[in-house]
Amino acid sequence: MGDAVNSIALAKSIRVDVLEMTHRVNASHVGTCLSMADILAVLYDGVARVDPARPDWSDRDRVILSKGHGAAALYSVLARTGFFDAARLDSFCTDGSLLMGHASHHVPGVDFSTGSLGHGLSLGCGTALAAQRQNSRRRSFVILSDGECDEGAVWEAALFAPHHRLHNLTAIIDYNGLQSFGRISDVLGLEPFAAKWRAFGWRVVEIDGHDHGAVRAALAGAPDDDGRPAVVIAKTVKGKGVSFMENALEWHYRAPDEVQLQRALAELGSQA
Ligand SMILES: Cc1ncc(C[n+]2csc(CCOP(=O)(O)OP(=O)(O)O)c2C)c(N)n1
């Protein structure tokens, strides 16, 4: 199990870390990290059965960040829950660092390298199926983005999981309504989104992805008796927690400069 840390404090640490990490090296993807900070914080605050002292423990739950461009947030939560020294976050996106800009399985606690969107749910199907074949209770969690659901492979996996009764698989969709260059509703609409997943045979839970209690209830719930996999559609705000980044398209690629960093940290109550 991870250290019992408070998910609210953990989410704040993730937000502060990703702001500093992206600022330091002028890197992209701060918006997506802020969007899912609460989801990651709850997941690693006692929901996912993982052990920071044994990142390769074979019976650990698997966590797959399919939206691998949010690597900074994943590295942060892993560091803050003890998988590696938080001082290493300073090396994010620098030459020779393990902490590459997209999620890398060379980092302790990262199960798969991701970043080419659309593949994580299939990986999760594989890890969930393997667990069942090995009679293991371990679960698989996959975090996807909404824009990623434009990829056909997501829907292939969506067909596969109910067919194989992968009740130990939980997909979490960070539904912030934005992708890199536009709104989901303008680029390629997903609605009626929940109905589509239901029609594919999934148990669907719709929540506010910033409400820690709701996230915890959705993720910690017992696997379905009738064998259905679960999808948690988490309504979120891209850039959540920093007023000038919230729901603002440019913060997909933009990195905060010094003034913006200080403003953002002040809003989070964490002056450097
Ligand atoms: C297969 C693939 N195509 C394109 C990209 C480039 N890319 C990176 S993030 C992104 C979309 C971002 O929007 P979304 O997936 O909704 O995630 P968000 O950042 O809003 O959480 C794209 C197209 C990629 N990483 N992988």
The ligand as an SDF file (V2000), in Angstrom:
LIG
                    3D

 26 27  0  0  0  0  0  0  0  0999 V2000
   -1.5000    9.0270  -31.5560 C   0  0  0  0  0  0  0  0  0  0  0  0
   -1.2300   10.4260  -31.1560 C   0  0  0  0  0  0  0  0  0  0  0  0
   -1.6100   11.4310  -31.9730 N   0  0  0  0  0  0  0  0  0  0  0  0
   -1.3600   12.7240  -31.6230 C   0  0  0  0  0  0  0  0  0  0  0  0
   -0.7030   13.0230  -30.4640 C   0  0  0  0  0  0  0  0  0  0  0  0
   -0.3690   14.4470  -30.1270 C   0  0  0  0  0  0  0  0  0  0  0  0
   -1.1850   14.8940  -29.0070 N   0  0  0  0  0  0  0  0  0  0  0  0
   -0.6600   15.0370  -27.7740 C   0  0  0  0  0  0  0  0  0  0  0  0
   -1.8270   15.4700  -26.6420 S   0  0  0  0  0  0  0  0  0  0  0  0
   -3.0400   15.4770  -27.8240 C   0  0  0  0  0  0  0  0  0  0  0  0
   -4.4720   15.7460  -27.5210 C   0  0  0  0  0  0  0  0  0  0  0  0
   -4.7190   16.3940  -26.1930 C   0  0  0  0  0  0  0  0  0  0  0  0
   -6.0950   16.3950  -25.8700 O   0  0  0  0  0  0  0  0  0  0  0  0
   -6.7050   15.2370  -24.9990 P   0  0  0  0  0  0  0  0  0  0  0  0
   -6.2930   13.9410  -25.5790 O   0  0  0  0  0  0  0  0  0  0  0  0
   -8.1500   15.4800  -24.8480 O   0  0  0  0  0  0  0  0  0  0  0  0
   -5.9740   15.3930  -23.6050 O   0  0  0  0  0  0  0  0  0  0  0  0
   -5.9450   16.6170  -22.5920 P   0  0  0  0  0  0  0  0  0  0  0  0
   -4.5940   17.2530  -22.7810 O   0  0  0  0  0  0  0  0  0  0  0  0
   -7.0690   17.5570  -22.9260 O   0  0  0  0  0  0  0  0  0  0  0  0
   -6.0830   16.0180  -21.2480 O   0  0  0  0  0  0  0  0  0  0  0  0
   -2.5200   15.1730  -29.0650 C   0  0  0  0  0  0  0  0  0  0  0  0
   -3.3380   15.1160  -30.3130 C   0  0  0  0  0  0  0  0  0  0  0  0
   -0.3050   11.9380  -29.6480 C   0  0  0  0  0  0  0  0  0  0  0  0
    0.3210   12.1440  -28.4780 N   0  0  0  0  0  0  0  0  0  0  0  0
   -0.5970   10.6640  -30.0030 N   0  0  0  0  0  0  0  0  0  0  0  0
  1  2  1  0
  2  3  1  0
  2 26  2  0
  3  4  2  0
  4  5  1  0
  5  6  1  0
  5 24  2  0
  6  7  1  0
  7  8  2  0
  7 22  1  0
  8  9  1  0
  9 10  1  0
 10 11  1  0
 10 22  2  0
 11 12  1  0
 12 13  1  0
 13 14  1  0
 14 15  2  0
 14 16  1  0
 14 17  1  0
 17 18  1  0
 18 19  2  0
 18 20  1  0
 18 21  1  0
 22 23  1  0
 24 25  1  0
 24 26  1  0
M  CHG  1   7   1
M  END
$$$$
